[in-house]
Amino acid sequence: MNNSTVIVGLSGGVDSSVAALLLKNQGYKVVGLFMKNWEDDDDDEYCSSKQDLLDAVSVADKIGIDIEVVNFSKEYKEKVFSEFINEIKSGKTPNPDILCNSEIKFNAFLNHAISMGADKIATGHYAQIKEADGLYSLLKADDSTKDQSYFLYRLNQHQLSKSLFPLGNLLKKDVREIAKKEGLHNSDKKDSTGICFIGERPFTEFLNKYIENSPGPIKDEHGKILGEHIGLMFYTLGQRQGLGIGGSKTSNGEPWFVAEKSIKENILIVAQGHAHPLLFKDGLIAKKPHWIHGALPEKHWVYGAKTRYRESDAPCEIDMIKDDSVEIFFGQKQWAITPGQSVVVYESNVCLGGAIIECAIDKAQVPLPEKIVAS
């Protein structure tokens, strides 16, 4: 019997519910904690927090654990949402889920749980933690279609040492089957999407409440004006839908994609066809690197990295520029590398860390590292 106290972040979804159930069955003393992290327009049609709380309470009652509610909306607005808005204003496409994990779920929540007497916290993330000789590693989940290590790359040794991911070795379909078998009412509940803790609000309408938009021209690679954008903040590199330039296709049948955003001139540059050269770059420069083991991976090694969540790992080489930035080149050109998103680096199934993409580059744009020139 394990007498350790684990506080589980119960969101009302099936994943965190099964995580709590599994830990209780393993003998842990489990307490559920529902985090409320957003209060603006909390009563509109897109806010699901009230239903999520009801679902979390119902699950806690069903599996026989206590549940508490804590409000981290102040911390979320100061440390996550304000950074999200600043990045959007600068023309980038940030990933608030990553910052939310490092600042709220594994910082504010972790500290609160420890103050409640917890030995560990647990969430329903699909990832794994391994410890060897006091060093903690973050590994991909066994279910490659649900692996969430990409969103967790900013966790540090302390956070990993105090965390459990009970679902890391399970397939999503098995998690739903466990929930159904145990009579959890949310076994078929739809997975949450949208902005972390804010939900599936219409993005344009939502941002208009916080940022003044600035329309400008949409141009092709030759400078021809094709239409007008509603504000660069509403577009991301590689975007196909919603460009408003006479539909998604022209007479030759190729759709248009966002290829570049010229912030200074307020111009949205589009390219025709998914394979257009403007959409591909050799590498990137990224800021604010974080390495889970505390140091940059050894130079001259070939790793895998992804520049967005749903991508496969692409072979790459890493070169440090300064303490606060890294330069990464890929074995093959990558599609729509997007400033503000994160590049996350792996060695096999181990997540080494990552950084926030500042810009995409081609080899001719920068002094090439000696190892690449020689290759």
C-alpha positions as CSV (number, residue, x, y, z in Angstrom):
1,M,0.0,0.0,0.0
2,N,1.4,3.4,-1.0
3,N,0.6,6.0,1.5
4,S,1.9,9.0,-0.4
5,T,-0.5,11.9,-1.0
6,V,-1.0,12.8,-4.7
7,I,-3.1,15.8,-5.7
8,V,-4.5,15.3,-9.2
9,G,-5.4,18.2,-11.5
10,L,-9.0,17.2,-12.2
11,S,-10.2,19.1,-15.3
12,G,-13.5,17.3,-15.8
13,G,-12.2,15.4,-18.8
14,V,-11.7,11.7,-19.1
15,D,-7.9,11.7,-19.0
16,S,-7.5,13.4,-15.6
17,S,-10.4,11.3,-14.3
18,V,-8.7,8.0,-15.2
19,A,-5.4,9.3,-13.9
20,A,-7.0,9.9,-10.5
21,L,-8.7,6.5,-10.6
22,L,-5.6,4.6,-11.4
23,L,-3.6,6.3,-8.7
24,K,-6.3,5.5,-6.1
25,N,-6.3,1.9,-7.2
26,Q,-2.5,1.8,-6.7
27,G,-3.0,2.8,-3.1
28,Y,-2.1,6.5,-3.1
29,K,-4.1,8.9,-1.0
30,V,-5.6,10.9,-3.9
31,V,-7.2,14.4,-3.7
32,G,-8.6,16.1,-6.8
33,L,-8.1,19.8,-7.5
34,F,-10.0,21.7,-10.1
35,M,-8.2,24.8,-11.4
36,K,-10.2,27.8,-12.5
37,N,-7.9,30.0,-14.5
38,W,-10.1,32.3,-16.6
39,E,-12.7,34.8,-15.5
40,D,-13.1,37.2,-18.4
41,D,-16.4,36.6,-20.3
42,D,-16.9,33.6,-18.0
43,D,-20.6,33.5,-18.7
44,D,-20.5,33.5,-22.5
45,E,-21.5,30.5,-24.6
46,Y,-18.0,29.3,-25.2
47,C,-17.0,28.9,-21.5
48,S,-17.3,25.3,-20.4
49,S,-15.8,25.8,-16.9
50,K,-19.1,25.4,-15.0
51,Q,-19.8,22.1,-16.8
52,D,-16.2,21.0,-16.4
53,L,-16.4,21.6,-12.6
54,L,-19.6,19.6,-12.4
55,D,-18.0,16.7,-14.3
56,A,-14.9,16.8,-12.0
57,V,-17.1,16.8,-8.9
58,S,-19.1,13.9,-10.2
59,V,-16.0,11.9,-11.0
60,A,-14.5,12.6,-7.5
61,D,-17.7,11.4,-5.9
62,K,-17.8,8.3,-8.1
63,I,-14.2,7.2,-7.3
64,G,-14.4,8.3,-3.7
65,I,-11.9,11.1,-3.4
66,D,-12.1,14.7,-2.0
67,I,-12.0,17.6,-4.4
68,E,-11.0,21.2,-4.0
69,V,-11.3,24.2,-6.3
70,V,-8.6,26.8,-6.6
71,N,-8.5,30.0,-8.6
72,F,-5.3,30.8,-10.5
73,S,-6.9,33.3,-12.8
74,K,-4.6,36.2,-11.6
75,E,-1.5,34.1,-12.1
76,Y,-2.7,32.9,-15.5
77,K,-3.5,36.4,-16.7
78,E,-0.1,37.8,-15.5
79,K,2.2,35.0,-16.5
80,V,0.5,33.3,-19.5
81,F,-2.2,35.5,-21.1
82,S,-0.2,38.7,-21.0
83,E,2.7,37.0,-22.7
84,F,0.4,35.5,-25.3
85,I,-1.1,38.9,-26.2
86,N,2.4,40.5,-26.4
87,E,3.6,37.8,-28.7
88,I,0.5,38.1,-30.9
89,K,1.0,41.9,-31.1
90,S,4.6,41.4,-32.3
91,G,3.3,39.3,-35.2
92,K,4.2,35.9,-33.8
93,T,2.0,32.8,-33.2
94,P,2.6,31.8,-29.6
95,N,1.6,28.5,-28.0
96,P,0.0,29.3,-24.7
97,D,-0.4,25.7,-23.7
98,I,3.4,25.4,-23.2
99,L,3.6,28.4,-21.0
100,C,0.5,27.4,-19.1
101,N,2.1,24.0,-18.3
102,S,5.3,25.6,-17.0
103,E,3.8,28.5,-15.1
104,I,0.4,27.3,-13.9
105,K,0.0,23.5,-13.9
106,F,3.5,22.7,-12.8
107,N,4.3,25.9,-10.9
108,A,1.3,27.6,-9.3
109,F,-0.6,24.2,-9.0
110,L,2.5,22.4,-7.8
111,N,3.3,25.0,-5.1
112,H,-0.3,25.0,-3.9
113,A,-0.4,21.2,-3.8
114,I,2.8,21.1,-1.7
115,S,1.4,23.6,0.7
116,M,-1.6,21.2,1.1
117,G,0.8,18.5,2.1
118,A,1.1,16.6,-1.2
119,D,4.1,14.4,-2.0
120,K,3.4,14.5,-5.7
121,I,1.0,16.0,-8.3
122,A,-0.5,14.2,-11.2
123,T,-2.2,15.2,-14.5
124,G,-3.8,13.4,-17.4
125,H,-0.9,14.3,-19.8
126,Y,0.2,11.6,-22.2
127,A,4.0,11.5,-21.4
128,Q,6.3,9.6,-19.2
129,I,8.9,10.4,-16.5
130,K,12.0,8.2,-15.8
131,E,14.5,8.7,-13.1
132,A,18.1,7.3,-13.1
133,D,20.7,8.3,-10.4
134,G,18.7,11.3,-9.4
135,L,18.3,12.7,-12.9
136,Y,14.8,12.9,-14.3
137,S,14.0,12.5,-18.0
138,L,10.8,13.3,-19.9
139,L,9.8,10.6,-22.4
140,K,7.2,10.4,-25.1
141,A,4.0,8.5,-24.3
142,D,3.4,5.0,-25.7
143,D,0.5,6.3,-27.6
144,S,2.3,8.3,-30.3
145,T,-0.9,9.8,-31.6
146,K,-1.6,11.5,-28.2
147,D,2.0,12.1,-26.9
148,Q,2.1,15.5,-25.2
149,S,5.8,15.8,-24.3
150,Y,6.0,18.7,-26.9
151,F,3.9,20.8,-24.5
152,L,6.0,19.8,-21.5
153,Y,9.5,20.6,-22.6
154,R,9.9,23.6,-20.3
155,L,9.6,21.5,-17.1
156,N,12.6,21.4,-14.9
157,Q,14.1,18.7,-12.7
158,H,12.2,19.8,-9.6
159,Q,8.9,19.8,-11.4
160,L,9.5,16.4,-13.0
161,S,10.6,14.9,-9.6
162,K,7.2,16.0,-8.1
163,S,5.0,14.9,-11.0
164,L,3.3,11.7,-12.1
165,F,1.8,10.9,-15.5
166,P,-0.3,7.8,-15.0
167,L,-1.5,7.6,-18.6
168,G,2.0,7.6,-20.2
169,N,1.9,3.9,-21.0
170,L,-1.7,3.7,-22.1
171,L,-3.5,4.2,-25.4
172,K,-6.3,6.7,-25.5
173,K,-8.8,4.1,-26.5
174,D,-7.8,2.1,-23.4
175,V,-8.3,5.1,-21.2
176,R,-11.8,5.5,-22.5
177,E,-12.5,1.8,-21.9
178,I,-11.3,2.0,-18.3
179,A,-13.6,5.0,-17.7
180,K,-16.5,3.2,-19.2
181,K,-15.9,0.0,-17.3
182,E,-15.7,2.0,-14.0
183,G,-18.9,3.8,-14.8
184,L,-17.4,7.3,-15.2
185,H,-20.0,9.4,-16.9
186,N,-17.5,11.4,-18.9
187,S,-16.0,8.3,-20.6
188,D,-17.1,9.6,-24.0
189,K,-16.6,13.3,-23.3
190,K,-15.0,15.2,-26.2
191,D,-11.3,16.2,-25.7
192,S,-10.9,19.9,-25.0
193,T,-9.3,22.1,-27.7
194,G,-8.7,25.8,-28.2
195,I,-6.6,28.1,-26.1
196,C,-5.5,26.6,-22.8
197,F,-8.2,27.3,-20.1
198,I,-10.0,29.8,-22.4
199,G,-11.6,27.3,-24.7
200,E,-13.0,27.2,-28.3
201,R,-14.0,30.9,-28.7
202,P,-13.9,32.4,-32.2
203,F,-10.3,33.5,-32.4
204,T,-10.8,36.7,-34.4
205,E,-13.7,37.9,-32.2
206,F,-11.8,37.0,-29.1
207,L,-8.6,38.8,-30.0
208,N,-10.5,41.9,-31.0
209,K,-11.3,42.4,-27.3
210,Y,-7.7,42.8,-26.5
211,I,-5.8,44.1,-29.5
212,E,-6.6,46.8,-32.1
213,N,-6.4,45.3,-35.5
214,S,-4.6,47.0,-38.4
215,P,-5.7,45.9,-41.9
216,G,-3.3,45.9,-44.8
217,P,-2.6,44.4,-48.2
218,I,-2.2,40.8,-49.1
219,K,0.5,40.3,-51.8
220,D,2.0,37.5,-53.7
221,E,5.8,36.9,-54.0
222,H,5.9,39.4,-57.0
223,G,4.3,42.2,-55.0
224,K,0.9,41.9,-56.7
225,I,-2.0,42.9,-54.4
226,L,-4.5,40.1,-54.1
227,G,-6.7,41.4,-51.3
228,E,-6.7,42.9,-47.8
229,H,-5.9,41.2,-44.5
230,I,-7.8,42.1,-41.4
231,G,-4.7,42.4,-39.2
232,L,-1.5,40.3,-39.2
233,M,-2.2,39.0,-35.7
234,F,-5.0,36.9,-37.1
235,Y,-2.8,34.8,-39.4
236,T,-0.1,32.2,-39.0
237,L,2.5,30.9,-41.4
238,G,1.1,28.0,-43.5
239,Q,-2.5,29.1,-43.0
240,R,-4.8,28.2,-45.9
241,Q,-8.3,29.0,-44.7
242,G,-9.8,32.4,-44.2
243,L,-7.5,34.4,-46.5
244,G,-10.5,36.0,-48.3
245,I,-8.8,36.3,-51.7
246,G,-11.4,34.9,-54.0
247,G,-11.7,31.5,-52.4
248,S,-8.8,29.2,-51.5
249,K,-8.0,28.3,-55.1
250,T,-7.3,30.1,-58.4
251,S,-7.7,28.9,-62.0
252,N,-4.8,26.5,-61.8
253,G,-6.3,24.7,-58.8
254,E,-3.6,25.5,-56.3
255,P,-4.6,27.0,-52.9
256,W,-2.9,30.0,-51.3
257,F,-0.9,29.7,-48.1
258,V,0.5,32.4,-45.8
259,A,4.2,32.4,-46.5
260,E,5.5,35.5,-44.6
261,K,4.3,38.4,-42.5
262,S,6.1,41.7,-43.0
263,I,5.4,43.4,-39.7
264,K,7.1,46.7,-40.6
265,E,5.1,47.2,-43.8
266,N,2.0,45.5,-42.5
267,I,1.9,43.1,-45.5
268,L,0.7,39.6,-45.6
269,I,2.6,37.6,-48.2
270,V,1.0,34.5,-49.7
271,A,2.3,31.7,-51.9
272,Q,0.4,29.4,-54.2
273,G,0.7,25.7,-53.6
274,H,1.7,23.6,-50.5
275,A,5.1,22.9,-52.1
276,H,6.0,26.6,-52.9
277,P,9.7,27.3,-52.1
278,L,8.7,30.3,-49.9
279,L,7.1,27.9,-47.4
280,F,10.3,25.9,-46.8
281,K,13.4,26.8,-44.8
282,D,16.6,25.1,-43.9
283,G,16.6,25.9,-40.2
284,L,15.7,28.4,-37.5
285,I,17.0,30.6,-34.7
286,A,15.2,30.1,-31.4
287,K,15.2,32.1,-28.1
288,K,14.9,31.2,-24.4
289,P,16.2,27.6,-24.7
290,H,15.4,25.2,-21.9
291,W,17.2,21.9,-21.5
292,I,15.6,19.4,-19.2
293,H,18.9,18.0,-18.0
294,G,20.2,21.5,-17.5
295,A,22.6,21.8,-20.5
296,L,22.6,22.0,-24.3
297,P,22.9,18.6,-26.0
298,E,26.4,17.7,-27.2
299,K,27.4,19.4,-30.4
300,H,27.8,17.4,-33.6
301,W,25.1,14.9,-32.7
302,V,22.2,14.5,-34.9
303,Y,18.8,14.8,-33.1
304,G,15.2,14.9,-34.0
305,A,13.2,18.1,-33.6
306,K,9.7,19.3,-34.4
307,T,8.5,22.8,-34.9
308,R,4.8,22.1,-34.3
309,Y,2.9,19.6,-32.3
310,R,1.6,17.3,-35.0
311,E,4.8,17.0,-37.0
312,S,7.1,14.0,-37.0
313,D,10.6,14.4,-35.6
314,A,13.0,15.7,-38.3
315,P,16.7,15.0,-38.2
316,C,18.6,18.1,-37.2
317,E,21.9,19.5,-35.9
318,I,22.1,22.0,-33.0
319,D,24.6,24.9,-32.6
320,M,24.7,27.3,-29.8
321,I,24.9,31.0,-30.7
322,K,24.6,32.6,-27.3
323,D,23.4,31.6,-23.9
324,D,19.9,32.8,-24.7
325,S,19.5,31.4,-28.3
326,V,20.2,28.4,-30.4
327,E,20.6,27.7,-34.1
328,I,19.1,24.5,-35.6
329,F,19.5,23.2,-39.1
330,F,17.5,20.3,-40.5
331,G,18.5,17.5,-42.8
332,Q,15.6,18.5,-45.1
333,K,13.9,21.9,-45.5
334,Q,10.9,22.3,-43.1
335,W,7.5,23.6,-44.0
336,A,6.1,26.8,-42.5
337,I,8.5,27.3,-39.6
338,T,6.5,29.8,-37.5
339,P,7.9,32.4,-35.1
340,G,6.4,32.2,-31.6
341,Q,5.9,28.4,-31.8
342,S,8.4,26.1,-30.1
343,V,11.0,23.8,-31.5
344,V,11.3,20.7,-29.3
345,V,14.3,18.5,-29.5
346,Y,14.4,14.7,-29.0
347,E,16.9,11.9,-28.9
348,S,14.8,8.8,-29.8
349,N,11.8,9.0,-27.4
350,V,13.5,11.3,-24.8
351,C,12.6,14.9,-24.9
352,L,15.7,17.0,-24.4
353,G,14.1,20.4,-24.3
354,G,13.5,23.2,-26.7
355,A,13.2,26.9,-27.4
356,I,10.8,29.5,-28.8
357,I,11.3,30.1,-32.6
358,E,12.4,33.6,-33.4
359,C,12.8,33.3,-37.1
360,A,13.3,30.8,-39.9
361,I,16.6,30.9,-41.9
362,D,18.3,29.4,-44.9
363,K,21.9,28.3,-44.8
364,A,23.0,31.1,-47.0
365,Q,21.6,33.7,-44.6
366,V,24.0,33.0,-41.7
367,P,27.7,32.0,-41.2
368,L,27.5,28.2,-41.4
369,P,28.7,26.1,-38.6
370,E,31.9,24.2,-39.6
371,K,30.2,20.9,-39.3
372,I,27.5,21.8,-41.8
373,V,29.9,23.3,-44.3
374,A,31.9,20.1,-44.2
375,S,28.8,17.9,-44.7
